[in-house]
């Protein structure tokens, strides 16, 4: 497994928890073609796991790498667990060791075969209702797929192969 992080502080934090981990640093949101080629080559023999900050730049990096390496796995940290002590920064580097261990217990590998549609999300009130955002937040936390809007939720549910019955089970819990 190769873990992709944004910077050297994230690298150091992951290494402090998993000393034997193979880690690649993106050096921020400037993901260049050289890095993509390197990750593509690594993905031929190893699983690529994206462990990126739960913020806008982290999501941009995640999207770019996922487009280039569709079989990359994703870890979604909770923003509340990744905030610095002074509440000014967000990053993997600010997470506790226990939270990082928990993150890696929930690696999401892509699968095929979901039967969930946008109509299902509408029927469950995850779209178009006054409390849809709160419901999506709850579902995303239960399924550990990172908070997202309705379109991205549908994409992630399908990408990870969740079934409608699994979605309803998370909804009911």
Secondary structure, DSSP 8 states (H G I E B T S, - for coil): -EEEESSHHHHHHHHHH-TT-EEEE--SS---HHHHHHHHHHHTTS-EEEEE-SSHHHHHHHHHHHHH-TT-EEEE--GGGSB-TTSS-B-GGGS-HHHHHHHHTT-B---S-----HHHHHHTTSSSSTTHHHHHHHHHHHHTS----HHHHHHHHHHTT--HHHHHHHHH-
